[in-house]
């Protein structure tokens, strides 16, 4: 994919943006830095694959279940 500027838009070119924005979000009140990193790593992995996953919730189910269990304790 190309931007209007003609630069190639791929996982390598957006990684610094994801890293920078994840750091900002992780510092917000009430936000788990660990969860932000999981999301960032997942999205970067999806961007680098030829065919991204169809179902975000399936891929991240293990994290959703872990958080659900913690909230019930």
Steps between C-alpha positions, in 0.01 A plus 500: 500500500624850422432828668408809299864601535598189305676342798436133559276432798590172666570350843856631499396857427223511763690321779654823637155661503348206687789501748468873567122499532499190721737675740266798517188290553669282763558811714132598512319457832324167536675343202701181536839536330511121471172493307612784275814305413294189423283704262798672338686173446187333363431779251859511379494122453177527302647773279799284413296197393386445144146426620394657829274305731125525448409497866677723750314354795601143412866596484487689827259269685768381741554859617127576518436189709791581732366852561148368554626254761691776682197729508289228667748446783 
